[in-house]
Amino acid sequence: MRIERFLTDSAAVRPDKTALVADGRRFSYAELDELSGRLAAALARNGVGRDDRVLVLMDNCWEAAVSIFAALKAGAVFSPINASTKADKLAFIVADCEPAAILAQARLMPVVAAALGGDAGVFVASTSGPDGRCPPGAVSFADCLAGEAGKIDHGGIDVDLAMLIYTSGSTGRPKGVMMTHRNCEAASGSITTYLENTPDDVILNVLPLAFDYGLYQLLMAVRLGATLVLEKSFAFPQAIFERIREEGVTGLPLVPTMAAMMLAMRDLAPGFLPSLRYVTNTAAALPVAHIERLRALFPGVRLYSMYGLTECKRCTYLPPEELDRRPGSVGIAIPDTEVMVLDDNG
């Protein structure tokens, strides 16, 4: 299955269900499907087609979610780029993957302009700035969304590339990890299986969509027909806790720094987020002491310690019922995969 069908299928079954809550707005599946279809048509009109690369340089905003599915609907390969990326690194990525289009937020257009260095061969669309205007050198994102949607017959199949996720480049130049539609479909299906996700889940994500852990919260929620609450950061935990209570959030993906921030707060009573059903952790191992304190803070909530790699999304997870026996373990192979330990000779 091509992963744009996650959205079109959910929109067909649950058109009025809330798909996305972001930037103070709520979007139904029908609206998310329509908006991404309109942007896909704009991309196609501007020469974007099957296997072309589309960079999405945005923070966690509704336009980013629309852009990701629009690129897929156009038959293209989306590449979410962290909003903190500097011009030199963006220039390297542009040279590496030769994008046909860049979709950006207005405040990041100076970075785009510097990275492109006057290259007029790349279609650029930008959101409007605080003054309501689109920055120079870009087509208005709003104008793209004002056009007709229409179905695009791009001829793509499920072994085509779906996305390029660039590594941080902390040990050198960023590397583009190539994921096909079949890769994404298998990974999202496996993870939602062991998390026991359903369309009734409401997932709150503060992790960047440019980070595969954050990105998959969007892909998995849309695949299920669940609701994703998208926030920009965990800098103000109390505001996030209020959002969790307001929206009845059932799933909360964490990284260890977020867990440490929570555990440093002195005014949190056990069960203070009663709607939560599960909490996940990856990116780095949770200290055993953190696991014990999180379980005390969230009684009855399933806590999943997980291990993953950008190259394959998720490798292992520890079933929550095993936490008492092996709190330091990252668990077993995710469903429909196997794990092997190999030496240098294979």
N, C-alpha and C positions, 0 to 999 in steps of 0.2 A: 504493500500500500504506500502511495505517496502521502507525505504527511500534511499537505494542504487539505487532504480529505478529513483530517481530524476536525477541522473547522467546518467544512461544508456538511459533513455528516451530522455533527452536533447541532448545527443551525437548522438542518432539516427536521431533526427529531425534537429539539427544544428551542425553537426560535425565540421565545419570550423569556427564557431563563437568563439570569444575569451571568455573563461570561467573565466580565472584567470590571473591577472597581479601581479607578486610578485618577489622580489629579482632581479629586472631588467630583468625578463623573462616573456614571454607571452605564455599561454597554451590554445590551442583550446579545445573544449569539447571532440573531438576525442582523443587528447593527454592525457587529464586528465582521461578519461575513460580507456585508454590503460595502463597508468602507475599504476593506482589504481588496475586494474585487474592483472597486473604482481606482485604487492606487495601482493595482496590477495592470489595468487597462492603460493607465498613463505611462507606466514603465514600458509596456509593449509598444505604445505609439512612439516612444522615444528610443526604439531600437533594442530594448532589452528582451532577450529571448532565452531559449533553452541553454542551460549550462553557463550563462553569463553570471558574473559575480556582482553582487549588490552589497555594498557596505552600509551598515546601519550604525551610525555614530550618534547615540542617544543615551540618556540615562533611563531609569525605570519610569517611563511615561506611556500613555496609551498609544501615542504615535509609533513607539517602538514595536508594540505588539501588532499593530496594523501593518507596519512595514515588513516585519518578518513573514507574515502570511501573504502579503502582496507579492513579495519576491518569489515565494514558492508557487503562487498561482500563475505567475508569469513564466514559470518553468526555470527560473533562475536559482542560483545558489546564494543564500544569505550568509553574511559574515558580520556578527554583532561585535562592534568595537567599543571598548570601554571609554566612557565619556571623559576620563582623565588622560587619555592618550595625547601625547605631544606631537607636534607637526613632523618631527624627524622620524618618529616611529610610524606615524600614519603614512608618510612618504615611502618608507620601506615596504609597508603592507600594500600600498597602491602599486608599487613597482613589482612586487612579488606575485600578486593575483590578478593585476590588470582589470580592475572592476569596470563594468559598463555604466554603473550608477552609484551614487552616494546619496543616502538619505540622512539628513542631519538636523539637529536642533539649531536655532538661530544663533545662540550664544557660542556654538562651536564652529560656526562658519569661518572665522579667521584661521582656525587650525586646518580646515579643509582647503582653504585658498592657498595657504602656505605649502601644504603637502602636494597640491596639484601643480603649483608653480606655473599657472597659466595654461595647463593642458585643457583644451576645449573639447576633447573627445569623450569626456565623461559627463553623463547627465547628472546634474545635482539638483535635488529638491530640498528645501528647508522650511521648517516651521517659521512662523512670524515672530518678530522680536516684541519687546514690551510696547513699542510704538505701533504695533499692529501691522508692520510692514515686513515683507520678505527681504532679507539681506541681498545686496548686489551679487551677481554671479550665480544665482540659483533661481529655480522655478518655485513658485509658491506651493507648499504642501497642501494648503487649503484649496488652491485651484485644481490640483490633481484629484482631490477628493470630490470636487464638484462635478466631475465628468461622469459619463455612463460607465457601468461595470462591464457587463458582457462576458461570455465565456471565452477563454483563450485556449485554442487548440495547439498547445506547445509540443505535443508528442512525447513528453517525458515519461520515463518508466521508473520503477522503484530502485533500480541499481544506479540511477543518476546520483550525482552529488546533491545533497540537500543543504549542507552547511559547511563552512570553514570556520573553525574556532582557533584563533591565534593564541598561542601560549604567551605568557607574560614577558618572555625574553630576558628573564632574570640572570641567566647564564650565557647570554649571547643574543643573537637576533631572534625575534619571534618566529615560531614555526606554525604553519597552518595545518591543523589537524582536519583531515578530510573524512566527513561522515555522509554516507549515502542515506537515502530515504529508508532503505531496509534496515540499516544500522539503527536509525532513530526510532523506527517502529518497534524493533525488537527490544531496545533498551527501555523505552517508555512502557511497553507492555509488561516487561519483567518487573520493573520497579513498582508499577501500580498494583501488580499482583501481590507482592509480599507486603506492601503497605496496606493492602485491602481497601484501596480507594474505591469510592462510588461517586455517582453524580451528585450526591448530597454533600460531598465534602466542600469546605470553604478553606482555601489555602492562602496564607499570608506570606508574601515573599518580599524581603528587603534586600536580597542578594542581587548583584547586578545581572541583568539579562545577558551581558557579555561574558559572564562566568557560567560554565556549563551547568553547574548545580542550580543557579538561578534560572537559566534558560529553560531547563527541563520542567520547572514548576509551571511555566506557561504551556509547554507542549503537552504535559501530562494532564493538566486541568482541562485543556481544550479537547483532548482525546476523550476524556471521560464525560464531558458535558458538566464539569464541576465549575465552581466560581473561584477566580483568582483575585485576591486583593493585593495590588501592587504598590509598594511603598519604596521611597528612594534610599532610606538608610535606617540604621538602628541607633542613630546618634541620640535620640530622645526616647528611651525605652518606655516611659510612662505613656507617651502619646501612642506608641505601638500597642501597648496593652489595652488602651482605650479602644483602639480600632478593632482589636481581637474581640473585645466584649460586644462592641456595636454590631459587628458583622457575624457573630457566632462562629468564629474561625475554629476549624477542627484540626488543621494540620499546620505545623510551624517548622520549617527548615532552619536549622541553626548552623553556625560554625563556632569553634571553641571561644573566639573572642566575644561573641554575643553571650554565650553561656557564662563566661567570667563576669561580664557586665551585670547580668541578672543576679548572679550569686553574690555580688558585692553590694547589692541593694538591701537595706535592712528592714524595709517596711513591707515586704512581700509575705503574705500568709499562705500556707499550703492550700492549694485548690483555688487560688485567686483568679484563675482563668478557667472557669468550669466547662466551657464548650470544647476545650481541646481534647482530641482523641489520640493524637500521636505527635511526637517531636522527633525530628531526624537530625543527625550530625554527620558531616564529612568535611573534607578539606584538610583536616588534621585530627589526630586522635584526641578524644576527650580524656582528661585525667580521670582515674578511677574515683578520686575524691569528688570530682565534679559530677560524675554519674550518680553517686550516692546522694548528693545534695539535690540534684535535679529531680530524682525520683521522689524525694521527700517533699519538694516544692510542688510537684505535679502528681499527686497520688492518683492511681488508676489510669494514668496516661501512658501509652506505649512509647518507649524510648528506643530508637534504632541507632546503634553505632554502625557506621558504614565506611567502606573504603572504595575509592574510585580513581580513575585516571581520565584525563581529557580524551585520550585516544579511544576509550571504550565506555565512557560515561560512568558506569558502576561495575565493580568487580564482586564485592562481597557485602554481606550485611549480617549482623548478629541478631537472631530472633530475640525479641525482648524477654521471653521466658528463660533465656540462657544467661541473662545479665548477672544473676546471683552466682552462678557457677564459674563464669569466665568474663568478668567485667573488663579485662584488658584485651579481649579478643575483638578482631574485626569480622569474625564469623565465617559464614559459609558462602558458597557460590550463589549468586542471584539465580532465580528460576530460569531454566532452559539454557544454562551455561555450566561449564566445569572449570575448576581451578587446578592447575598443576604447578609443582615446584620443580624447576629444571636447573641443572648445573650448566657450566659454560659450554659443555659438549651437547647440550640438549637432552 
